Amino acid sequence: MATLLEVKNLTTQFHLINQTITAVDNISFNVKKNEILAIVGESGSGKSVTSLSIMNLIEKPGTINPQSEIIFQNEN
């Protein structure tokens, strides 16, 4: 089955004046066609930041590590 979304080594950080906070630390997963993926975790565990990172909607002071890979294959 074809892979629609591949996330490799995703790391998202927020650079503040005196510290850097890592909200997502080196996660990887795949989503195949007709597959459902649920991301679960406690409040503050990085679920929303993961989703925003995949959609490239992280705003400053946040950054996505340049070595992270997000590959989306648009198949109709």
PDB file of N, CA, C and O in Angstrom:
ATOM      1  N   MET A   1       0.833  -1.173   0.000  1.00  0.00           N
ATOM      2  CA  MET A   1       0.000   0.000   0.000  1.00  0.00           C
ATOM      3  C   MET A   1       0.886   1.248   0.000  1.00  0.00           C
ATOM      4  O   MET A   1       1.940   1.259   0.636  1.00  0.00           O
ATOM      5  N   ALA A   2       0.466   2.294  -0.707  1.00  0.00           N
ATOM      6  CA  ALA A   2       1.264   3.506  -0.873  1.00  0.00           C
ATOM      7  C   ALA A   2       1.312   4.329   0.419  1.00  0.00           C
ATOM      8  O   ALA A   2       0.318   4.441   1.137  1.00  0.00           O
ATOM      9  N   THR A   3       2.458   4.886   0.691  1.00  0.00           N
ATOM     10  CA  THR A   3       2.617   5.777   1.837  1.00  0.00           C
ATOM     11  C   THR A   3       2.207   7.185   1.425  1.00  0.00           C
ATOM     12  O   THR A   3       2.743   7.734   0.462  1.00  0.00           O
ATOM     13  N   LEU A   4       1.250   7.772   2.157  1.00  0.00           N
ATOM     14  CA  LEU A   4       0.785   9.128   1.858  1.00  0.00           C
ATOM     15  C   LEU A   4       1.578  10.186   2.622  1.00  0.00           C
ATOM     16  O   LEU A   4       1.855  11.261   2.090  1.00  0.00           O
ATOM     17  N   LEU A   5       1.941   9.882   3.868  1.00  0.00           N
ATOM     18  CA  LEU A   5       2.684  10.830   4.695  1.00  0.00           C
ATOM     19  C   LEU A   5       3.806  10.100   5.401  1.00  0.00           C
ATOM     20  O   LEU A   5       3.597   9.061   6.028  1.00  0.00           O
ATOM     21  N   GLU A   6       4.991  10.654   5.291  1.00  0.00           N
ATOM     22  CA  GLU A   6       6.146  10.092   5.982  1.00  0.00           C
ATOM     23  C   GLU A   6       6.819  11.211   6.771  1.00  0.00           C
ATOM     24  O   GLU A   6       7.218  12.231   6.209  1.00  0.00           O
ATOM     25  N   VAL A   7       6.936  11.009   8.058  1.00  0.00           N
ATOM     26  CA  VAL A   7       7.588  11.977   8.943  1.00  0.00           C
ATOM     27  C   VAL A   7       8.833  11.308   9.498  1.00  0.00           C
ATOM     28  O   VAL A   7       8.754  10.244  10.113  1.00  0.00           O
ATOM     29  N   LYS A   8       9.992  11.938   9.278  1.00  0.00           N
ATOM     30  CA  LYS A   8      11.257  11.358   9.729  1.00  0.00           C
ATOM     31  C   LYS A   8      11.994  12.347  10.622  1.00  0.00           C
ATOM     32  O   LYS A   8      12.253  13.484  10.228  1.00  0.00           O
ATOM     33  N   ASN A   9      12.326  11.904  11.819  1.00  0.00           N
ATOM     34  CA  ASN A   9      13.169  12.666  12.739  1.00  0.00           C
ATOM     35  C   ASN A   9      12.658  14.088  12.980  1.00  0.00           C
ATOM     36  O   ASN A   9      13.443  15.036  12.986  1.00  0.00           O
ATOM     37  N   LEU A  10      11.365  14.237  13.176  1.00  0.00           N
ATOM     38  CA  LEU A  10      10.787  15.560  13.381  1.00  0.00           C
ATOM     39  C   LEU A  10      11.156  16.097  14.762  1.00  0.00           C
ATOM     40  O   LEU A  10      10.872  15.477  15.787  1.00  0.00           O
ATOM     41  N   THR A  11      11.792  17.258  14.759  1.00  0.00           N
ATOM     42  CA  THR A  11      12.119  17.966  15.986  1.00  0.00           C
ATOM     43  C   THR A  11      11.680  19.415  15.814  1.00  0.00           C
ATOM     44  O   THR A  11      12.059  20.075  14.846  1.00  0.00           O
ATOM     45  N   THR A  12      10.883  19.905  16.754  1.00  0.00           N
ATOM     46  CA  THR A  12      10.418  21.293  16.730  1.00  0.00           C
ATOM     47  C   THR A  12      10.775  21.935  18.062  1.00  0.00           C
ATOM     48  O   THR A  12      10.473  21.406  19.132  1.00  0.00           O
ATOM     49  N   GLN A  13      11.427  23.092  17.966  1.00  0.00           N
ATOM     50  CA  GLN A  13      11.873  23.786  19.167  1.00  0.00           C
ATOM     51  C   GLN A  13      11.367  25.228  19.167  1.00  0.00           C
ATOM     52  O   GLN A  13      11.078  25.810  18.122  1.00  0.00           O
ATOM     53  N   PHE A  14      11.270  25.780  20.374  1.00  0.00           N
ATOM     54  CA  PHE A  14      10.919  27.178  20.554  1.00  0.00           C
ATOM     55  C   PHE A  14      12.082  27.851  21.270  1.00  0.00           C
ATOM     56  O   PHE A  14      12.446  27.475  22.384  1.00  0.00           O
ATOM     57  N   HIS A  15      12.664  28.861  20.606  1.00  0.00           N
ATOM     58  CA  HIS A  15      13.847  29.547  21.116  1.00  0.00           C
ATOM     59  C   HIS A  15      13.409  30.822  21.835  1.00  0.00           C
ATOM     60  O   HIS A  15      12.977  31.787  21.205  1.00  0.00           O
ATOM     61  N   LEU A  16      13.528  30.808  23.146  1.00  0.00           N
ATOM     62  CA  LEU A  16      13.147  31.945  23.979  1.00  0.00           C
ATOM     63  C   LEU A  16      14.405  32.688  24.413  1.00  0.00           C
ATOM     64  O   LEU A  16      15.517  32.266  24.093  1.00  0.00           O
ATOM     65  N   ILE A  17      14.242  33.769  25.126  1.00  0.00           N
ATOM     66  CA  ILE A  17      15.385  34.606  25.503  1.00  0.00           C
ATOM     67  C   ILE A  17      16.442  33.820  26.273  1.00  0.00           C
ATOM     68  O   ILE A  17      17.626  33.892  25.944  1.00  0.00           O
ATOM     69  N   ASN A  18      16.030  33.075  27.289  1.00  0.00           N
ATOM     70  CA  ASN A  18      17.001  32.394  28.155  1.00  0.00           C
ATOM     71  C   ASN A  18      17.018  30.887  28.013  1.00  0.00           C
ATOM     72  O   ASN A  18      17.770  30.210  28.715  1.00  0.00           O
ATOM     73  N   GLN A  19      16.193  30.340  27.104  1.00  0.00           N
ATOM     74  CA  GLN A  19      16.141  28.883  27.009  1.00  0.00           C
ATOM     75  C   GLN A  19      15.566  28.444  25.666  1.00  0.00           C
ATOM     76  O   GLN A  19      14.930  29.221  24.955  1.00  0.00           O
ATOM     77  N   THR A  20      15.803  27.203  25.350  1.00  0.00           N
ATOM     78  CA  THR A  20      15.207  26.562  24.186  1.00  0.00           C
ATOM     79  C   THR A  20      14.349  25.416  24.693  1.00  0.00           C
ATOM     80  O   THR A  20      14.809  24.573  25.462  1.00  0.00           O
ATOM     81  N   ILE A  21      13.095  25.395  24.252  1.00  0.00           N
ATOM     82  CA  ILE A  21      12.168  24.345  24.659  1.00  0.00           C
ATOM     83  C   ILE A  21      11.937  23.428  23.467  1.00  0.00           C
ATOM     84  O   ILE A  21      11.545  23.886  22.394  1.00  0.00           O
ATOM     85  N   THR A  22      12.178  22.145  23.650  1.00  0.00           N
ATOM     86  CA  THR A  22      11.926  21.159  22.605  1.00  0.00           C
ATOM     87  C   THR A  22      10.533  20.595  22.819  1.00  0.00           C
ATOM     88  O   THR A  22      10.283  19.869  23.782  1.00  0.00           O
ATOM     89  N   ALA A  23       9.626  20.939  21.906  1.00  0.00           N
ATOM     90  CA  ALA A  23       8.230  20.500  22.028  1.00  0.00           C
ATOM     91  C   ALA A  23       8.015  19.141  21.380  1.00  0.00           C
ATOM     92  O   ALA A  23       7.197  18.349  21.848  1.00  0.00           O
ATOM     93  N   VAL A  24       8.746  18.867  20.304  1.00  0.00           N
ATOM     94  CA  VAL A  24       8.682  17.576  19.610  1.00  0.00           C
ATOM     95  C   VAL A  24      10.123  17.125  19.427  1.00  0.00           C
ATOM     96  O   VAL A  24      10.943  17.873  18.893  1.00  0.00           O
ATOM     97  N   ASP A  25      10.437  15.923  19.859  1.00  0.00           N
ATOM     98  CA  ASP A  25      11.835  15.475  19.869  1.00  0.00           C
ATOM     99  C   ASP A  25      12.032  14.193  19.071  1.00  0.00           C
ATOM    100  O   ASP A  25      11.838  13.088  19.577  1.00  0.00           O
ATOM    101  N   ASN A  26      12.424  14.368  17.808  1.00  0.00           N
ATOM    102  CA  ASN A  26      12.892  13.251  16.976  1.00  0.00           C
ATOM    103  C   ASN A  26      11.851  12.140  16.809  1.00  0.00           C
ATOM    104  O   ASN A  26      12.135  10.976  17.095  1.00  0.00           O
ATOM    105  N   ILE A  27      10.642  12.497  16.346  1.00  0.00           N
ATOM    106  CA  ILE A  27       9.632  11.468  16.118  1.00  0.00           C
ATOM    107  C   ILE A  27       9.557  11.111  14.639  1.00  0.00           C
ATOM    108  O   ILE A  27       9.824  11.944  13.773  1.00  0.00           O
ATOM    109  N   SER A  28       9.195   9.883  14.367  1.00  0.00           N
ATOM    110  CA  SER A  28       9.048   9.385  13.002  1.00  0.00           C
ATOM    111  C   SER A  28       7.823   8.490  12.928  1.00  0.00           C
ATOM    112  O   SER A  28       7.550   7.714  13.844  1.00  0.00           O
ATOM    113  N   PHE A  29       7.082   8.605  11.823  1.00  0.00           N
ATOM    114  CA  PHE A  29       5.951   7.712  11.581  1.00  0.00           C
ATOM    115  C   PHE A  29       5.539   7.809  10.120  1.00  0.00           C
ATOM    116  O   PHE A  29       5.921   8.746   9.418  1.00  0.00           O
ATOM    117  N   ASN A  30       4.754   6.829   9.666  1.00  0.00           N
ATOM    118  CA  ASN A  30       4.214   6.785   8.308  1.00  0.00           C
ATOM    119  C   ASN A  30       2.708   6.623   8.379  1.00  0.00           C
ATOM    120  O   ASN A  30       2.178   6.013   9.307  1.00  0.00           O
ATOM    121  N   VAL A  31       2.027   7.176   7.390  1.00  0.00           N
ATOM    122  CA  VAL A  31       0.593   6.956   7.238  1.00  0.00           C
ATOM    123  C   VAL A  31       0.375   6.473   5.809  1.00  0.00           C
ATOM    124  O   VAL A  31       0.726   7.161   4.850  1.00  0.00           O
ATOM    125  N   LYS A  32      -0.206   5.288   5.677  1.00  0.00           N
ATOM    126  CA  LYS A  32      -0.458   4.715   4.362  1.00  0.00           C
ATOM    127  C   LYS A  32      -1.881   5.003   3.903  1.00  0.00           C
ATOM    128  O   LYS A  32      -2.745   5.358   4.705  1.00  0.00           O
ATOM    129  N   LYS A  33      -2.107   4.849   2.628  1.00  0.00           N
ATOM    130  CA  LYS A  33      -3.430   5.059   2.061  1.00  0.00           C
ATOM    131  C   LYS A  33      -4.447   4.171   2.783  1.00  0.00           C
ATOM    132  O   LYS A  33      -4.182   2.998   3.043  1.00  0.00           O
ATOM    133  N   ASN A  34      -5.612   4.744   3.102  1.00  0.00           N
ATOM    134  CA  ASN A  34      -6.709   4.076   3.812  1.00  0.00           C
ATOM    135  C   ASN A  34      -6.353   3.680   5.245  1.00  0.00           C
ATOM    136  O   ASN A  34      -7.023   2.832   5.835  1.00  0.00           O
ATOM    137  N   GLU A  35      -5.319   4.276   5.802  1.00  0.00           N
ATOM    138  CA  GLU A  35      -4.914   4.000   7.182  1.00  0.00           C
ATOM    139  C   GLU A  35      -5.262   5.204   8.049  1.00  0.00           C
ATOM    140  O   GLU A  35      -5.231   6.341   7.578  1.00  0.00           O
ATOM    141  N   ILE A  36      -5.589   4.962   9.297  1.00  0.00           N
ATOM    142  CA  ILE A  36      -5.889   6.024  10.253  1.00  0.00           C
ATOM    143  C   ILE A  36      -4.829   5.984  11.342  1.00  0.00           C
ATOM    144  O   ILE A  36      -4.516   4.923  11.883  1.00  0.00           O
ATOM    145  N   LEU A  37      -4.282   7.152  11.657  1.00  0.00           N
ATOM    146  CA  LEU A  37      -3.281   7.267  12.709  1.00  0.00           C
ATOM    147  C   LEU A  37      -3.831   8.164  13.808  1.00  0.00           C
ATOM    148  O   LEU A  37      -4.328   9.254  13.525  1.00  0.00           O
ATOM    149  N   ALA A  38      -3.751   7.725  15.037  1.00  0.00           N
ATOM    150  CA  ALA A  38      -4.151   8.533  16.185  1.00  0.00           C
ATOM    151  C   ALA A  38      -2.897   8.900  16.968  1.00  0.00           C
ATOM    152  O   ALA A  38      -2.074   8.044  17.291  1.00  0.00           O
ATOM    153  N   ILE A  39      -2.770  10.176  17.264  1.00  0.00           N
ATOM    154  CA  ILE A  39      -1.673  10.647  18.107  1.00  0.00           C
ATOM    155  C   ILE A  39      -2.279  10.991  19.456  1.00  0.00           C
ATOM    156  O   ILE A  39      -3.112  11.892  19.558  1.00  0.00           O
ATOM    157  N   VAL A  40      -1.864  10.278  20.484  1.00  0.00           N
ATOM    158  CA  VAL A  40      -2.430  10.468  21.816  1.00  0.00           C
ATOM    159  C   VAL A  40      -1.315  10.810  22.802  1.00  0.00           C
ATOM    160  O   VAL A  40      -0.153  10.463  22.596  1.00  0.00           O
ATOM    161  N   GLY A  41      -1.697  11.497  23.872  1.00  0.00           N
ATOM    162  CA  GLY A  41      -0.732  11.824  24.907  1.00  0.00           C
ATOM    163  C   GLY A  41      -1.327  12.815  25.877  1.00  0.00           C
ATOM    164  O   GLY A  41      -2.416  13.349  25.662  1.00  0.00           O
ATOM    165  N   GLU A  42      -0.606  13.048  26.930  1.00  0.00           N
ATOM    166  CA  GLU A  42      -1.047  13.982  27.956  1.00  0.00           C
ATOM    167  C   GLU A  42      -1.045  15.407  27.412  1.00  0.00           C
ATOM    168  O   GLU A  42      -0.433  15.692  26.383  1.00  0.00           O
ATOM    169  N   SER A  43      -1.730  16.284  28.110  1.00  0.00           N
ATOM    170  CA  SER A  43      -1.721  17.700  27.783  1.00  0.00           C
ATOM    171  C   SER A  43      -0.281  18.208  27.814  1.00  0.00           C
ATOM    172  O   SER A  43       0.452  17.961  28.771  1.00  0.00           O
ATOM    173  N   GLY A  44       0.111  18.912  26.767  1.00  0.00           N
ATOM    174  CA  GLY A  44       1.472  19.445  26.703  1.00  0.00           C
ATOM    175  C   GLY A  44       2.505  18.487  26.164  1.00  0.00           C
ATOM    176  O   GLY A  44       3.701  18.769  26.236  1.00  0.00           O
ATOM    177  N   SER A  45       2.073  17.347  25.619  1.00  0.00           N
ATOM    178  CA  SER A  45       3.043  16.350  25.155  1.00  0.00           C
ATOM    179  C   SER A  45       3.511  16.571  23.716  1.00  0.00           C
ATOM    180  O   SER A  45       4.401  15.861  23.247  1.00  0.00           O
ATOM    181  N   GLY A  46       2.921  17.554  22.999  1.00  0.00           N
ATOM    182  CA  GLY A  46       3.410  17.873  21.661  1.00  0.00           C
ATOM    183  C   GLY A  46       2.512  17.454  20.516  1.00  0.00           C
ATOM    184  O   GLY A  46       2.929  17.523  19.360  1.00  0.00           O
ATOM    185  N   LYS A  47       1.307  17.029  20.794  1.00  0.00           N
ATOM    186  CA  LYS A  47       0.395  16.577  19.726  1.00  0.00           C
ATOM    187  C   LYS A  47       0.073  17.703  18.752  1.00  0.00           C
ATOM    188  O   LYS A  47       0.184  17.523  17.540  1.00  0.00           O
ATOM    189  N   SER A  48      -0.320  18.850  19.265  1.00  0.00           N
ATOM    190  CA  SER A  48      -0.681  19.981  18.401  1.00  0.00           C
ATOM    191  C   SER A  48       0.535  20.519  17.656  1.00  0.00           C
ATOM    192  O   SER A  48       0.440  20.856  16.476  1.00  0.00           O
ATOM    193  N   VAL A  49       1.667  20.601  18.330  1.00  0.00           N
ATOM    194  CA  VAL A  49       2.883  21.098  17.680  1.00  0.00           C
ATOM    195  C   VAL A  49       3.314  20.142  16.572  1.00  0.00           C
ATOM    196  O   VAL A  49       3.819  20.582  15.540  1.00  0.00           O
ATOM    197  N   THR A  50       3.121  18.850  16.773  1.00  0.00           N
ATOM    198  CA  THR A  50       3.415  17.875  15.720  1.00  0.00           C
ATOM    199  C   THR A  50       2.553  18.155  14.496  1.00  0.00           C
ATOM    200  O   THR A  50       3.060  18.204  13.375  1.00  0.00           O
ATOM    201  N   SER A  51       1.263  18.336  14.705  1.00  0.00           N
ATOM    202  CA  SER A  51       0.347  18.601  13.591  1.00  0.00           C
ATOM    203  C   SER A  51       0.675  19.915  12.894  1.00  0.00           C
ATOM    204  O   SER A  51       0.685  19.980  11.665  1.00  0.00           O
ATOM    205  N   LEU A  52       0.941  20.953  13.663  1.00  0.00           N
ATOM    206  CA  LEU A  52       1.299  22.246  13.073  1.00  0.00           C
ATOM    207  C   LEU A  52       2.617  22.167  12.304  1.00  0.00           C
ATOM    208  O   LEU A  52       2.773  22.815  11.269  1.00  0.00           O
ATOM    209  N   SER A  53       3.553  21.384  12.805  1.00  0.00           N
ATOM    210  CA  SER A  53       4.836  21.205  12.108  1.00  0.00           C
ATOM    211  C   SER A  53       4.631  20.526  10.761  1.00  0.00           C
ATOM    212  O   SER A  53       5.221  20.936   9.761  1.00  0.00           O
ATOM    213  N   ILE A  54       3.800  19.492  10.730  1.00  0.00           N
ATOM    214  CA  ILE A  54       3.534  18.768   9.483  1.00  0.00           C
ATOM    215  C   ILE A  54       2.927  19.705   8.448  1.00  0.00           C
ATOM    216  O   ILE A  54       3.221  19.592   7.258  1.00  0.00           O
ATOM    217  N   MET A  55       2.075  20.636   8.897  1.00  0.00           N
ATOM    218  CA  MET A  55       1.426  21.579   7.983  1.00  0.00           C
ATOM    219  C   MET A  55       2.260  22.839   7.748  1.00  0.00           C
ATOM    220  O   MET A  55       1.818  23.763   7.066  1.00  0.00           O
ATOM    221  N   ASN A  56       3.467  22.871   8.317  1.00  0.00           N
ATOM    222  CA  ASN A  56       4.391  24.003   8.203  1.00  0.00           C
ATOM    223  C   ASN A  56       3.759  25.302   8.718  1.00  0.00           C
ATOM    224  O   ASN A  56       3.898  26.355   8.095  1.00  0.00           O
ATOM    225  N   LEU A  57       3.072  25.221   9.843  1.00  0.00           N
ATOM    226  CA  LEU A  57       2.396  26.373  10.430  1.00  0.00           C
ATOM    227  C   LEU A  57       3.032  26.833  11.745  1.00  0.00           C
ATOM    228  O   LEU A  57       2.401  27.559  12.513  1.00  0.00           O
ATOM    229  N   ILE A  58       4.265  26.421  12.006  1.00  0.00           N
ATOM    230  CA  ILE A  58       4.962  26.850  13.212  1.00  0.00           C
ATOM    231  C   ILE A  58       5.416  28.298  13.020  1.00  0.00           C
ATOM    232  O   ILE A  58       6.081  28.633  12.040  1.00  0.00           O
ATOM    233  N   GLU A  59       5.046  29.135  13.969  1.00  0.00           N
ATOM    234  CA  GLU A  59       5.427  30.543  13.908  1.00  0.00           C
ATOM    235  C   GLU A  59       6.589  30.812  14.849  1.00  0.00           C
ATOM    236  O   GLU A  59       6.797  30.067  15.807  1.00  0.00           O
ATOM    237  N   LYS A  60       7.348  31.871  14.586  1.00  0.00           N
ATOM    238  CA  LYS A  60       8.455  32.255  15.452  1.00  0.00           C
ATOM    239  C   LYS A  60       7.918  32.558  16.833  1.00  0.00           C
ATOM    240  O   LYS A  60       6.847  33.152  16.961  1.00  0.00           O
ATOM    241  N   PRO A  61       8.627  32.170  17.853  1.00  0.00           N
ATOM    242  CA  PRO A  61      10.026  31.777  17.910  1.00  0.00           C
ATOM    243  C   PRO A  61      10.270  30.288  17.661  1.00  0.00           C
ATOM    244  O   PRO A  61      11.342  29.776  17.984  1.00  0.00           O
ATOM    245  N   GLY A  62       9.294  29.595  17.094  1.00  0.00           N
ATOM    246  CA  GLY A  62       9.446  28.172  16.845  1.00  0.00           C
ATOM    247  C   GLY A  62      10.199  27.886  15.561  1.00  0.00           C
ATOM    248  O   GLY A  62      10.133  28.656  14.603  1.00  0.00           O
ATOM    249  N   THR A  63      10.919  26.768  15.550  1.00  0.00           N
ATOM    250  CA  THR A  63      11.630  26.310  14.350  1.00  0.00           C
ATOM    251  C   THR A  63      11.517  24.794  14.246  1.00  0.00           C
ATOM    252  O   THR A  63      11.446  24.082  15.248  1.00  0.00           O
ATOM    253  N   ILE A  64      11.503  24.330  13.011  1.00  0.00           N
ATOM    254  CA  ILE A  64      11.569  22.898  12.735  1.00  0.00           C
ATOM    255  C   ILE A  64      13.009  22.604  12.343  1.00  0.00           C
ATOM    256  O   ILE A  64      13.569  23.276  11.477  1.00  0.00           O
ATOM    257  N   ASN A  65      13.600  21.617  12.969  1.00  0.00           N
ATOM    258  CA  ASN A  65      14.983  21.254  12.665  1.00  0.00           C
ATOM    259  C   ASN A  65      15.131  20.978  11.171  1.00  0.00           C
ATOM    260  O   ASN A  65      14.337  20.226  10.606  1.00  0.00           O
ATOM    261  N   PRO A  66      16.132  21.571  10.520  1.00  0.00           N
ATOM    262  CA  PRO A  66      16.300  21.372   9.079  1.00  0.00           C
ATOM    263  C   PRO A  66      16.578  19.921   8.668  1.00  0.00           C
ATOM    264  O   PRO A  66      16.422  19.578   7.496  1.00  0.00           O
ATOM    265  N   GLN A  67      16.983  19.072   9.604  1.00  0.00           N
ATOM    266  CA  GLN A  67      17.208  17.664   9.278  1.00  0.00           C
ATOM    267  C   GLN A  67      15.939  16.836   9.373  1.00  0.00           C
ATOM    268  O   GLN A  67      15.939  15.649   9.046  1.00  0.00           O
ATOM    269  N   SER A  68      14.854  17.462   9.821  1.00  0.00           N
ATOM    270  CA  SER A  68      13.565  16.770   9.854  1.00  0.00           C
ATOM    271  C   SER A  68      13.047  16.646   8.426  1.00  0.00           C
ATOM    272  O   SER A  68      13.269  17.529   7.598  1.00  0.00           O
ATOM    273  N   GLU A  69      12.358  15.552   8.144  1.00  0.00           N
ATOM    274  CA  GLU A  69      11.782  15.349   6.814  1.00  0.00           C
ATOM    275  C   GLU A  69      10.282  15.092   6.941  1.00  0.00           C
ATOM    276  O   GLU A  69       9.845  14.260   7.736  1.00  0.00           O
ATOM    277  N   ILE A  70       9.506  15.822   6.143  1.00  0.00           N
ATOM    278  CA  ILE A  70       8.069  15.632   6.068  1.00  0.00           C
ATOM    279  C   ILE A  70       7.743  15.462   4.593  1.00  0.00           C
ATOM    280  O   ILE A  70       7.857  16.404   3.809  1.00  0.00           O
ATOM    281  N   ILE A  71       7.336  14.251   4.222  1.00  0.00           N
ATOM    282  CA  ILE A  71       7.104  13.925   2.808  1.00  0.00           C
ATOM    283  C   ILE A  71       5.628  13.567   2.645  1.00  0.00           C
ATOM    284  O   ILE A  71       5.139  12.601   3.230  1.00  0.00           O
ATOM    285  N   PHE A  72       4.937  14.358   1.846  1.00  0.00           N
ATOM    286  CA  PHE A  72       3.512  14.137   1.578  1.00  0.00           C
ATOM    287  C   PHE A  72       3.337  13.775   0.114  1.00  0.00           C
ATOM    288  O   PHE A  72       3.760  14.523  -0.768  1.00  0.00           O
ATOM    289  N   GLN A  73       2.719  12.634  -0.150  1.00  0.00           N
ATOM    290  CA  GLN A  73       2.426  12.197  -1.510  1.00  0.00           C
ATOM    291  C   GLN A  73       0.946  12.372  -1.763  1.00  0.00           C
ATOM    292  O   GLN A  73       0.139  11.615  -1.222  1.00  0.00           O
ATOM    293  N   ASN A  74       0.569  13.343  -2.566  1.00  0.00           N
ATOM    294  CA  ASN A  74      -0.830  13.615  -2.855  1.00  0.00           C
ATOM    295  C   ASN A  74      -1.329  12.642  -3.904  1.00  0.00           C
ATOM    296  O   ASN A  74      -1.028  12.780  -5.089  1.00  0.00           O
ATOM    297  N   GLU A  75      -2.098  11.652  -3.456  1.00  0.00           N
ATOM    298  CA  GLU A  75      -2.676  10.669  -4.381  1.00  0.00           C
ATOM    299  C   GLU A  75      -4.181  10.783  -4.335  1.00  0.00           C
ATOM    300  O   GLU A  75      -4.777  10.728  -3.259  1.00  0.00           O
ATOM    301  N   ASN A  76      -4.791  10.938  -5.465  1.00  0.00           N
ATOM    302  CA  ASN A  76      -6.250  11.076  -5.522  1.00  0.00           C
ATOM    303  C   ASN A  76      -6.924   9.733  -5.505  1.00  0.00           C
ATOM    304  O   ASN A  76      -8.152   9.658  -5.547  1.00  0.00           O
TER     305      ASN A  76
END
